[in-house]
Amino acid sequence: MKALLLGTLLLALGYLITLSVTRTPENNQPQHEATVLVKGEQLYNKNCLACHQEDGSGVPGMYPPLRNNPHVTGKQDTVIKVILKGQKGPLMVNGQYYNAEMAAYNHLSNEEIAAVATYIRQNFGNEAGPITAGEVQQLRDTIGG
Ligand code: HEC
């Protein structure tokens, strides 16, 4: 009897350990903030850094800065839209004129767009709120991309 009880306990313990090791965040669950920023940085380095530069300062007259730029730290929708749809045409940032084109990055997943958008809103001295995968999906539903 004792052995049976012990066996059951061990089984239960094994199950719990397996659960805690194999559990991964589901797509629709909020991810841990630090994880999001690490992921965001990796995505930024791979997809955005070449133009917007490592410190987010851009290239005056060619690529707008992402640091100290009210379009980046303003409404969440603005940044998500640029990533989903790209952006073209005349643009003023802090008195500097830009007239170029950025491609859409809508091949990135909702989680990836949320991570890179959160990264640019919270780095380079920026201090804006995070963006969630749910917000990205909402915009895909309304504007496409
Ligand atoms: C090939 C160069 C290039 C790459 C790579 C690039 N961008 Fe851009 N980005 C631009 C240009 C050029 C503009 C401005 C377009 C215009 O004149 O309207 C821009 C505009 C933006 C804006 C809007 C700025 C504003 O003030 O309205 C954001 C936000 C942005 N990019 C984020 C990103 C992110 C995030 C990535 C990576 C996923 C990225 N960009 C990759 C060239 C690039």
Backbone and ligand atoms as CSV (ligand in chain L), in Angstrom:
chain,resi,resn,atom,element,x,y,z
A,1,MET,N,N,0.839,-1.204,0.000
A,1,MET,CA,C,0.000,0.000,0.000
A,1,MET,C,C,0.870,1.249,0.000
A,2,LYS,N,N,1.868,1.251,0.901
A,2,LYS,CA,C,2.773,2.403,0.983
A,2,LYS,C,C,3.487,2.622,-0.350
A,3,ALA,N,N,3.917,1.498,-0.943
A,3,ALA,CA,C,4.651,1.586,-2.209
A,3,ALA,C,C,3.776,2.186,-3.299
A,4,LEU,N,N,2.502,1.824,-3.291
A,4,LEU,CA,C,1.572,2.331,-4.291
A,4,LEU,C,C,1.423,3.846,-4.152
A,5,LEU,N,N,1.282,4.274,-2.880
A,5,LEU,CA,C,1.117,5.696,-2.599
A,5,LEU,C,C,2.346,6.468,-3.071
A,6,LEU,N,N,3.508,5.921,-2.745
A,6,LEU,CA,C,4.759,6.573,-3.132
A,6,LEU,C,C,4.865,6.649,-4.661
A,7,GLY,N,N,4.488,5.550,-5.297
A,7,GLY,CA,C,4.520,5.506,-6.762
A,7,GLY,C,C,3.637,6.586,-7.363
A,8,THR,N,N,2.427,6.729,-6.821
A,8,THR,CA,C,1.495,7.739,-7.328
A,8,THR,C,C,2.081,9.132,-7.153
A,9,LEU,N,N,2.679,9.353,-5.971
A,9,LEU,CA,C,3.271,10.664,-5.696
A,9,LEU,C,C,4.383,10.973,-6.690
A,10,LEU,N,N,5.224,9.976,-6.925
A,10,LEU,CA,C,6.342,10.179,-7.858
A,10,LEU,C,C,5.832,10.486,-9.257
A,11,LEU,N,N,4.780,9.772,-9.656
A,11,LEU,CA,C,4.188,9.995,-10.973
A,11,LEU,C,C,3.688,11.434,-11.095
A,12,ALA,N,N,2.975,11.869,-10.042
A,12,ALA,CA,C,2.406,13.210,-10.043
A,12,ALA,C,C,3.523,14.250,-10.125
A,13,LEU,N,N,4.599,14.001,-9.369
A,13,LEU,CA,C,5.726,14.924,-9.349
A,13,LEU,C,C,6.369,14.996,-10.740
A,14,GLY,N,N,6.544,13.820,-11.338
A,14,GLY,CA,C,7.129,13.761,-12.678
A,14,GLY,C,C,6.284,14.544,-13.671
A,15,TYR,N,N,4.971,14.414,-13.550
A,15,TYR,CA,C,4.058,15.101,-14.446
A,15,TYR,C,C,4.201,16.618,-14.296
A,16,LEU,N,N,4.273,17.050,-13.034
A,16,LEU,CA,C,4.401,18.495,-12.782
A,16,LEU,C,C,5.698,19.037,-13.359
A,17,ILE,N,N,6.781,18.291,-13.183
A,17,ILE,CA,C,8.069,18.737,-13.696
A,17,ILE,C,C,8.024,18.835,-15.227
A,18,THR,N,N,7.449,17.803,-15.849
A,18,THR,CA,C,7.329,17.831,-17.312
A,18,THR,C,C,6.540,19.052,-17.754
A,19,LEU,N,N,5.433,19.325,-17.033
A,19,LEU,CA,C,4.588,20.467,-17.382
A,19,LEU,C,C,5.391,21.757,-17.349
A,20,SER,N,N,6.147,21.947,-16.264
A,20,SER,CA,C,6.832,23.226,-16.105
A,20,SER,C,C,7.981,23.372,-17.094
A,21,VAL,N,N,8.540,22.256,-17.538
A,21,VAL,CA,C,9.656,22.347,-18.482
A,21,VAL,C,C,9.155,22.568,-19.901
A,22,THR,N,N,8.046,21.898,-20.255
A,22,THR,CA,C,7.617,21.942,-21.655
A,22,THR,C,C,6.664,23.087,-21.952
A,23,ARG,N,N,6.207,23.792,-20.915
A,23,ARG,CA,C,5.232,24.864,-21.189
A,23,ARG,C,C,5.874,26.023,-21.930
A,24,THR,N,N,5.366,26.375,-23.077
A,24,THR,CA,C,5.872,27.517,-23.824
A,24,THR,C,C,4.747,28.536,-23.954
A,25,PRO,N,N,5.077,29.823,-24.089
A,25,PRO,CA,C,4.006,30.811,-24.179
A,25,PRO,C,C,3.158,30.599,-25.437
A,26,GLU,N,N,1.853,30.630,-25.273
A,26,GLU,CA,C,0.961,30.525,-26.429
A,26,GLU,C,C,1.001,31.851,-27.177
A,27,ASN,N,N,0.669,31.787,-28.448
A,27,ASN,CA,C,0.720,32.987,-29.276
A,27,ASN,C,C,-0.110,34.144,-28.746
A,28,ASN,N,N,-1.261,33.812,-28.173
A,28,ASN,CA,C,-2.149,34.901,-27.779
A,28,ASN,C,C,-1.974,35.302,-26.318
A,29,GLN,N,N,-0.968,34.727,-25.675
A,29,GLN,CA,C,-0.740,35.125,-24.288
A,29,GLN,C,C,0.317,36.209,-24.230
A,30,PRO,N,N,0.150,37.173,-23.326
A,30,PRO,CA,C,1.161,38.211,-23.231
A,30,PRO,C,C,2.513,37.590,-22.897
A,31,GLN,N,N,3.534,37.990,-23.596
A,31,GLN,CA,C,4.850,37.430,-23.345
A,31,GLN,C,C,5.555,38.263,-22.290
A,32,HIS,N,N,6.537,37.660,-21.682
A,32,HIS,CA,C,7.296,38.389,-20.681
A,32,HIS,C,C,8.019,39.560,-21.331
A,33,GLU,N,N,7.968,40.707,-20.662
A,33,GLU,CA,C,8.469,41.933,-21.283
A,33,GLU,C,C,9.935,41.857,-21.707
A,34,ALA,N,N,10.763,41.252,-20.853
A,34,ALA,CA,C,12.193,41.161,-21.180
A,34,ALA,C,C,12.399,40.309,-22.427
A,35,THR,N,N,11.641,39.232,-22.535
A,35,THR,CA,C,11.732,38.350,-23.705
A,35,THR,C,C,11.355,39.110,-24.967
A,36,VAL,N,N,10.295,39.915,-24.861
A,36,VAL,CA,C,9.830,40.694,-26.011
A,36,VAL,C,C,10.925,41.645,-26.475
A,37,LEU,N,N,11.590,42.291,-25.517
A,37,LEU,CA,C,12.614,43.266,-25.907
A,37,LEU,C,C,13.834,42.598,-26.534
A,38,VAL,N,N,14.199,41.420,-26.042
A,38,VAL,CA,C,15.323,40.696,-26.647
A,38,VAL,C,C,14.963,40.293,-28.080
A,39,LYS,N,N,13.755,39.785,-28.241
A,39,LYS,CA,C,13.268,39.392,-29.564
A,39,LYS,C,C,13.185,40.629,-30.477
A,40,GLY,N,N,12.695,41.714,-29.913
A,40,GLY,CA,C,12.561,42.959,-30.682
A,40,GLY,C,C,13.909,43.468,-31.162
A,41,GLU,N,N,14.897,43.363,-30.308
A,41,GLU,CA,C,16.242,43.831,-30.680
A,41,GLU,C,C,16.807,42.978,-31.820
A,42,GLN,N,N,16.620,41.659,-31.710
A,42,GLN,CA,C,17.103,40.767,-32.773
A,42,GLN,C,C,16.433,41.101,-34.104
A,43,LEU,N,N,15.121,41.319,-34.053
A,43,LEU,CA,C,14.379,41.637,-35.278
A,43,LEU,C,C,14.819,42.980,-35.836
A,44,TYR,N,N,15.056,43.938,-34.945
A,44,TYR,CA,C,15.504,45.262,-35.372
A,44,TYR,C,C,16.862,45.168,-36.059
A,45,ASN,N,N,17.776,44.450,-35.427
A,45,ASN,CA,C,19.121,44.333,-35.995
A,45,ASN,C,C,19.086,43.696,-37.376
A,46,LYS,N,N,18.192,42.743,-37.552
A,46,LYS,CA,C,18.121,42.030,-38.811
A,46,LYS,C,C,17.385,42.829,-39.895
A,47,ASN,N,N,16.310,43.524,-39.518
A,47,ASN,CA,C,15.420,44.108,-40.525
A,47,ASN,C,C,15.464,45.627,-40.657
A,48,CYS,N,N,15.898,46.318,-39.637
A,48,CYS,CA,C,15.697,47.772,-39.611
A,48,CYS,C,C,16.993,48.563,-39.447
A,49,LEU,N,N,17.964,47.983,-38.785
A,49,LEU,CA,C,19.184,48.692,-38.407
A,49,LEU,C,C,19.922,49.302,-39.595
A,50,ALA,N,N,19.925,48.598,-40.727
A,50,ALA,CA,C,20.689,49.052,-41.886
A,50,ALA,C,C,20.297,50.479,-42.274
A,51,CYS,N,N,19.043,50.822,-42.130
A,51,CYS,CA,C,18.608,52.172,-42.492
A,51,CYS,C,C,18.489,53.079,-41.266
A,52,HIS,N,N,17.829,52.599,-40.236
A,52,HIS,CA,C,17.544,53.481,-39.097
A,52,HIS,C,C,18.691,53.546,-38.097
A,53,GLN,N,N,19.735,52.771,-38.320
A,53,GLN,CA,C,20.976,52.792,-37.536
A,53,GLN,C,C,20.828,52.167,-36.152
A,54,GLU,N,N,21.983,51.764,-35.627
A,54,GLU,CA,C,22.015,51.030,-34.365
A,54,GLU,C,C,21.420,51.844,-33.214
A,55,ASP,N,N,21.667,53.144,-33.221
A,55,ASP,CA,C,21.163,53.984,-32.127
A,55,ASP,C,C,19.848,54.672,-32.480
A,56,GLY,N,N,19.222,54.261,-33.605
A,56,GLY,CA,C,17.934,54.824,-33.976
A,56,GLY,C,C,18.000,56.246,-34.492
A,57,SER,N,N,19.182,56.710,-34.824
A,57,SER,CA,C,19.291,58.115,-35.238
A,57,SER,C,C,19.036,58.316,-36.730
A,58,GLY,N,N,18.898,57.216,-37.507
A,58,GLY,CA,C,18.616,57.351,-38.925
A,58,GLY,C,C,19.741,58.038,-39.681
A,59,VAL,N,N,19.427,58.498,-40.897
A,59,VAL,CA,C,20.391,59.241,-41.703
A,59,VAL,C,C,19.661,60.489,-42.198
A,60,PRO,N,N,20.059,61.664,-41.723
A,60,PRO,CA,C,19.323,62.885,-42.045
A,60,PRO,C,C,19.054,63.037,-43.545
A,61,GLY,N,N,17.802,63.295,-43.878
A,61,GLY,CA,C,17.425,63.493,-45.274
A,61,GLY,C,C,17.174,62.201,-46.032
A,62,MET,N,N,17.581,61.062,-45.462
A,62,MET,CA,C,17.364,59.777,-46.138
A,62,MET,C,C,16.453,58.839,-45.360
A,63,TYR,N,N,16.881,58.497,-44.150
A,63,TYR,CA,C,16.115,57.581,-43.309
A,63,TYR,C,C,15.773,58.300,-42.009
A,64,PRO,N,N,14.487,58.434,-41.715
A,64,PRO,CA,C,14.123,59.203,-40.516
A,64,PRO,C,C,14.613,58.535,-39.233
A,65,PRO,N,N,14.869,59.335,-38.211
A,65,PRO,CA,C,15.278,58.764,-36.923
A,65,PRO,C,C,14.097,58.079,-36.246
A,66,LEU,N,N,14.371,57.089,-35.425
A,66,LEU,CA,C,13.327,56.480,-34.604
A,66,LEU,C,C,13.475,56.947,-33.162
A,67,ARG,N,N,14.592,57.600,-32.872
A,67,ARG,CA,C,14.777,58.176,-31.533
A,67,ARG,C,C,14.256,59.603,-31.574
A,68,ASN,N,N,13.720,60.035,-30.459
A,68,ASN,CA,C,13.235,61.399,-30.363
A,68,ASN,C,C,12.333,61.756,-31.548
A,69,ASN,N,N,11.447,60.829,-31.902
A,69,ASN,CA,C,10.537,61.041,-33.029
A,69,ASN,C,C,9.106,60.826,-32.519
A,70,PRO,N,N,8.308,61.901,-32.477
A,70,PRO,CA,C,6.954,61.785,-31.893
A,70,PRO,C,C,6.046,60.808,-32.644
A,71,HIS,N,N,6.345,60.515,-33.926
A,71,HIS,CA,C,5.522,59.522,-34.634
A,71,HIS,C,C,5.742,58.125,-34.054
A,72,VAL,N,N,6.933,57.888,-33.551
A,72,VAL,CA,C,7.275,56.564,-33.015
A,72,VAL,C,C,6.714,56.382,-31.607
A,73,THR,N,N,6.750,57.454,-30.827
A,73,THR,CA,C,6.317,57.333,-29.434
A,73,THR,C,C,4.868,57.765,-29.235
A,74,GLY,N,N,4.204,58.201,-30.325
A,74,GLY,CA,C,2.802,58.626,-30.214
A,74,GLY,C,C,1.846,57.451,-30.237
A,75,LYS,N,N,0.757,57.617,-30.981
A,75,LYS,CA,C,-0.273,56.559,-31.034
A,75,LYS,C,C,0.320,55.218,-31.480
A,76,GLN,N,N,-0.100,54.151,-30.823
A,76,GLN,CA,C,0.381,52.802,-31.167
A,76,GLN,C,C,0.175,52.496,-32.653
A,77,ASP,N,N,-1.003,52.886,-33.175
A,77,ASP,CA,C,-1.377,52.546,-34.549
A,77,ASP,C,C,-0.362,53.034,-35.573
A,78,THR,N,N,0.241,54.189,-35.311
A,78,THR,CA,C,1.137,54.790,-36.302
A,78,THR,C,C,2.288,53.852,-36.637
A,79,VAL,N,N,2.946,53.359,-35.609
A,79,VAL,CA,C,4.108,52.490,-35.815
A,79,VAL,C,C,3.679,51.161,-36.449
A,80,ILE,N,N,2.582,50.587,-35.961
A,80,ILE,CA,C,2.124,49.299,-36.505
A,80,ILE,C,C,1.813,49.455,-37.994
A,81,LYS,N,N,1.133,50.558,-38.348
A,81,LYS,CA,C,0.769,50.803,-39.754
A,81,LYS,C,C,1.993,50.874,-40.653
A,82,VAL,N,N,3.030,51.592,-40.208
A,82,VAL,CA,C,4.240,51.718,-41.029
A,82,VAL,C,C,4.837,50.341,-41.280
A,83,ILE,N,N,4.878,49.501,-40.254
A,83,ILE,CA,C,5.483,48.180,-40.398
A,83,ILE,C,C,4.611,47.286,-41.288
A,84,LEU,N,N,3.295,47.376,-41.141
A,84,LEU,CA,C,2.398,46.528,-41.936
A,84,LEU,C,C,2.320,46.947,-43.398
A,85,LYS,N,N,2.363,48.268,-43.631
A,85,LYS,CA,C,2.073,48.785,-44.978
A,85,LYS,C,C,3.268,49.440,-45.654
A,86,GLY,N,N,4.330,49.676,-44.889
A,86,GLY,CA,C,5.410,50.486,-45.433
A,86,GLY,C,C,4.995,51.950,-45.409
A,87,GLN,N,N,5.843,52.801,-45.907
A,87,GLN,CA,C,5.497,54.220,-45.902
A,87,GLN,C,C,6.192,54.914,-47.058
A,88,LYS,N,N,5.464,55.813,-47.677
A,88,LYS,CA,C,5.991,56.483,-48.853
A,88,LYS,C,C,5.641,57.959,-48.784
A,89,GLY,N,N,6.544,58.753,-49.280
A,89,GLY,CA,C,6.163,60.135,-49.507
A,89,GLY,C,C,6.738,61.115,-48.530
A,90,PRO,N,N,6.384,62.380,-48.735
A,90,PRO,CA,C,6.981,63.442,-47.935
A,90,PRO,C,C,6.680,63.271,-46.446
A,91,LEU,N,N,7.667,63.567,-45.657
A,91,LEU,CA,C,7.571,63.348,-44.217
A,91,LEU,C,C,8.470,64.371,-43.526
A,92,MET,N,N,7.977,64.954,-42.456
A,92,MET,CA,C,8.793,65.890,-41.675
A,92,MET,C,C,9.031,65.301,-40.298
A,93,VAL,N,N,10.270,65.222,-39.893
A,93,VAL,CA,C,10.580,64.797,-38.525
A,93,VAL,C,C,11.539,65.812,-37.919
A,94,ASN,N,N,11.090,66.475,-36.891
A,94,ASN,CA,C,11.895,67.487,-36.206
A,94,ASN,C,C,12.519,68.486,-37.184
A,95,GLY,N,N,11.702,68.970,-38.125
A,95,GLY,CA,C,12.155,70.001,-39.054
A,95,GLY,C,C,12.994,69.480,-40.206
A,96,GLN,N,N,13.224,68.175,-40.246
A,96,GLN,CA,C,14.013,67.602,-41.343
A,96,GLN,C,C,13.057,66.925,-42.328
A,97,TYR,N,N,13.262,67.182,-43.619
A,97,TYR,CA,C,12.372,66.684,-44.667
A,97,TYR,C,C,12.860,65.337,-45.215
A,98,TYR,N,N,11.933,64.400,-45.374
A,98,TYR,CA,C,12.237,63.092,-45.967
A,98,TYR,C,C,11.253,62.839,-47.088
A,99,ASN,N,N,11.705,62.257,-48.170
A,99,ASN,CA,C,10.776,61.872,-49.223
A,99,ASN,C,C,11.299,60.599,-49.875
A,100,ALA,N,N,11.078,59.505,-49.200
A,100,ALA,CA,C,11.599,58.227,-49.673
A,100,ALA,C,C,10.523,57.169,-49.484
A,101,GLU,N,N,10.930,55.943,-49.513
A,101,GLU,CA,C,9.946,54.876,-49.385
A,101,GLU,C,C,10.505,53.753,-48.522
A,102,MET,N,N,9.669,53.252,-47.663
A,102,MET,CA,C,10.038,52.074,-46.873
A,102,MET,C,C,9.102,50.931,-47.248
A,103,ALA,N,N,9.669,49.733,-47.414
A,103,ALA,CA,C,8.866,48.559,-47.782
A,103,ALA,C,C,8.013,48.097,-46.600
A,104,ALA,N,N,6.956,47.350,-46.906
A,104,ALA,CA,C,6.123,46.747,-45.864
A,104,ALA,C,C,6.852,45.553,-45.255
A,105,TYR,N,N,6.615,45.333,-43.978
A,105,TYR,CA,C,7.174,44.156,-43.297
A,105,TYR,C,C,6.031,43.274,-42.798
A,106,ASN,N,N,4.987,43.129,-43.625
A,106,ASN,CA,C,3.816,42.384,-43.166
A,106,ASN,C,C,4.017,40.870,-43.214
A,107,HIS,N,N,5.190,40.437,-43.686
A,107,HIS,CA,C,5.495,39.009,-43.627
A,107,HIS,C,C,5.911,38.600,-42.210
A,108,LEU,N,N,6.230,39.581,-41.372
A,108,LEU,CA,C,6.531,39.261,-39.967
A,108,LEU,C,C,5.218,38.887,-39.267
A,109,SER,N,N,5.308,38.023,-38.265
A,109,SER,CA,C,4.107,37.607,-37.535
A,109,SER,C,C,3.644,38.731,-36.605
A,110,ASN,N,N,2.432,38.608,-36.104
A,110,ASN,CA,C,1.915,39.602,-35.153
A,110,ASN,C,C,2.859,39.754,-33.965
A,111,GLU,N,N,3.366,38.615,-33.467
A,111,GLU,CA,C,4.260,38.658,-32.304
A,111,GLU,C,C,5.551,39.381,-32.657
A,112,GLU,N,N,6.056,39.127,-33.863
A,112,GLU,CA,C,7.310,39.760,-34.269
A,112,GLU,C,C,7.130,41.269,-34.445
A,113,ILE,N,N,6.030,41.662,-35.065
A,113,ILE,CA,C,5.772,43.099,-35.256
A,113,ILE,C,C,5.595,43.776,-33.896
A,114,ALA,N,N,4.860,43.111,-33.003
A,114,ALA,CA,C,4.672,43.680,-31.662
A,114,ALA,C,C,6.021,43.843,-30.965
A,115,ALA,N,N,6.900,42.843,-31.116
A,115,ALA,CA,C,8.195,42.883,-30.431
A,115,ALA,C,C,9.077,44.009,-30.985
A,116,VAL,N,N,9.161,44.129,-32.307
A,116,VAL,CA,C,10.046,45.145,-32.869
A,116,VAL,C,C,9.455,46.546,-32.638
A,117,ALA,N,N,8.130,46.652,-32.678
A,117,ALA,CA,C,7.490,47.952,-32.426
A,117,ALA,C,C,7.697,48.375,-30.972
A,118,THR,N,N,7.562,47.406,-30.057
A,118,THR,CA,C,7.799,47.706,-28.643
A,118,THR,C,C,9.256,48.110,-28.440
A,119,TYR,N,N,10.143,47.401,-29.125
A,119,TYR,CA,C,11.578,47.708,-29.005
A,119,TYR,C,C,11.882,49.144,-29.425
A,120,ILE,N,N,11.351,49.569,-30.585
A,120,ILE,CA,C,11.694,50.938,-31.022
A,120,ILE,C,C,11.000,51.994,-30.161
A,121,ARG,N,N,9.887,51.641,-29.508
A,121,ARG,CA,C,9.209,52.597,-28.631
A,121,ARG,C,C,9.868,52.691,-27.256
A,122,GLN,N,N,10.718,51.701,-26.936
A,122,GLN,CA,C,11.298,51.686,-25.583
A,122,GLN,C,C,12.818,51.703,-25.598
A,123,ASN,N,N,13.401,51.991,-26.747
A,123,ASN,CA,C,14.859,52.080,-26.808
A,123,ASN,C,C,15.277,53.433,-27.347
A,124,PHE,N,N,16.551,53.631,-27.500
A,124,PHE,CA,C,17.094,54.881,-28.039
A,124,PHE,C,C,16.647,56.072,-27.182
A,125,GLY,N,N,16.371,55.836,-25.916
A,125,GLY,CA,C,15.885,56.914,-25.051
A,125,GLY,C,C,14.377,57.113,-25.127
A,126,ASN,N,N,13.676,56.332,-25.966
A,126,ASN,CA,C,12.211,56.433,-26.045
A,126,ASN,C,C,11.567,55.738,-24.845
A,127,GLU,N,N,10.433,56.264,-24.421
A,127,GLU,CA,C,9.761,55.660,-23.269
A,127,GLU,C,C,8.263,55.564,-23.485
A,128,ALA,N,N,7.850,54.919,-24.569
A,128,ALA,CA,C,6.417,54.792,-24.845
A,128,ALA,C,C,5.932,53.401,-24.455
A,129,GLY,N,N,4.630,53.240,-24.375
A,129,GLY,CA,C,4.047,51.971,-23.961
A,129,GLY,C,C,4.274,50.866,-24.983
A,130,PRO,N,N,4.167,49.607,-24.541
A,130,PRO,CA,C,4.381,48.460,-25.423
A,130,PRO,C,C,3.247,48.281,-26.426
A,131,ILE,N,N,3.495,47.451,-27.414
A,131,ILE,CA,C,2.472,47.101,-28.408
A,131,ILE,C,C,2.271,45.594,-28.347
A,132,THR,N,N,1.014,45.161,-28.376
A,132,THR,CA,C,0.734,43.734,-28.250
A,132,THR,C,C,0.402,43.120,-29.614
A,133,ALA,N,N,0.553,41.793,-29.676
A,133,ALA,CA,C,0.214,41.064,-30.902
A,133,ALA,C,C,-1.267,41.256,-31.243
A,134,GLY,N,N,-2.096,41.371,-30.218
A,134,GLY,CA,C,-3.533,41.585,-30.432
A,134,GLY,C,C,-3.805,42.892,-31.157
A,135,GLU,N,N,-3.048,43.938,-30.787
A,135,GLU,CA,C,-3.232,45.234,-31.455
A,135,GLU,C,C,-2.813,45.158,-32.927
A,136,VAL,N,N,-1.761,44.375,-33.203
A,136,VAL,CA,C,-1.319,44.205,-34.592
A,136,VAL,C,C,-2.410,43.490,-35.391
A,137,GLN,N,N,-2.982,42.430,-34.809
A,137,GLN,CA,C,-4.043,41.687,-35.495
A,137,GLN,C,C,-5.247,42.588,-35.761
A,138,GLN,N,N,-5.580,43.435,-34.786
A,138,GLN,CA,C,-6.720,44.347,-34.959
A,138,GLN,C,C,-6.513,45.248,-36.171
A,139,LEU,N,N,-5.284,45.755,-36.333
A,139,LEU,CA,C,-5.008,46.622,-37.483
A,139,LEU,C,C,-5.019,45.824,-38.786
A,140,ARG,N,N,-4.491,44.589,-38.747
A,140,ARG,CA,C,-4.561,43.751,-39.956
A,140,ARG,C,C,-6.019,43.594,-40.367
A,141,ASP,N,N,-6.898,43.416,-39.371
A,141,ASP,CA,C,-8.317,43.230,-39.661
A,141,ASP,C,C,-8.913,44.484,-40.304
A,142,THR,N,N,-8.469,45.673,-39.896
A,142,THR,CA,C,-9.102,46.898,-40.393
A,142,THR,C,C,-8.411,47.466,-41.633
A,143,ILE,N,N,-7.079,47.438,-41.690
A,143,ILE,CA,C,-6.414,48.054,-42.841
A,143,ILE,C,C,-5.764,47.033,-43.767
A,144,GLY,N,N,-5.806,45.751,-43.392
A,144,GLY,CA,C,-5.164,44.722,-44.212
A,144,GLY,C,C,-3.686,44.657,-43.938
A,145,GLY,N,N,-2.982,43.875,-44.745
A,145,GLY,CA,C,-1.526,43.776,-44.570
A,145,GLY,C,C,-1.127,42.537,-43.813
L,1,HEC,C1,C,15.764,50.228,-46.676
L,1,HEC,C2,C,15.687,51.175,-45.581
L,1,HEC,C3,C,14.719,50.933,-44.441
L,1,HEC,C4,C,14.551,49.805,-43.680
L,1,HEC,C5,C,15.324,48.504,-43.787
L,1,HEC,C6,C,13.523,50.114,-42.722
L,1,HEC,N1,N,13.069,51.378,-42.883
L,1,HEC,FE1,FE,11.734,52.360,-41.734
L,1,HEC,N2,N,11.768,53.938,-43.004
L,1,HEC,C7,C,12.610,54.059,-44.079
L,1,HEC,C8,C,12.283,55.281,-44.800
L,1,HEC,C9,C,12.995,55.799,-46.059
L,1,HEC,C10,C,11.220,55.885,-44.105
L,1,HEC,C11,C,10.493,57.192,-44.454
L,1,HEC,C12,C,9.627,57.047,-45.679
L,1,HEC,C13,C,9.008,58.363,-46.082
L,1,HEC,O1,O,9.728,59.222,-46.617
L,1,HEC,O2,O,7.804,58.540,-45.831
L,1,HEC,C14,C,10.936,55.018,-42.966
L,1,HEC,C15,C,9.985,55.274,-41.996
L,1,HEC,C16,C,9.818,54.546,-40.844
L,1,HEC,C17,C,8.950,54.913,-39.759
L,1,HEC,C18,C,8.057,56.162,-39.688
L,1,HEC,C19,C,8.830,57.355,-39.218
L,1,HEC,C20,C,7.974,58.595,-39.176
L,1,HEC,O3,O,8.447,59.593,-38.617
L,1,HEC,O4,O,6.838,58.588,-39.692
L,1,HEC,C21,C,9.041,53.927,-38.819
L,1,HEC,C22,C,8.298,53.858,-37.492
L,1,HEC,C23,C,9.969,52.953,-39.324
L,1,HEC,N3,N,10.424,53.360,-40.555
L,1,HEC,C24,C,10.306,51.782,-38.673
L,1,HEC,C25,C,11.029,50.759,-39.272
L,1,HEC,C26,C,11.161,49.435,-38.713
L,1,HEC,C27,C,10.569,48.991,-37.383
L,1,HEC,C28,C,11.891,48.701,-39.583
L,1,HEC,C29,C,12.257,47.247,-39.507
L,1,HEC,C30,C,11.162,46.303,-39.364
L,1,HEC,C31,C,12.259,49.587,-40.691
L,1,HEC,N4,N,11.701,50.805,-40.455
L,1,HEC,C32,C,13.056,49.217,-41.767
L,1,HEC,C33,C,13.599,53.178,-44.450
L,1,HEC,C34,C,13.776,51.917,-43.952
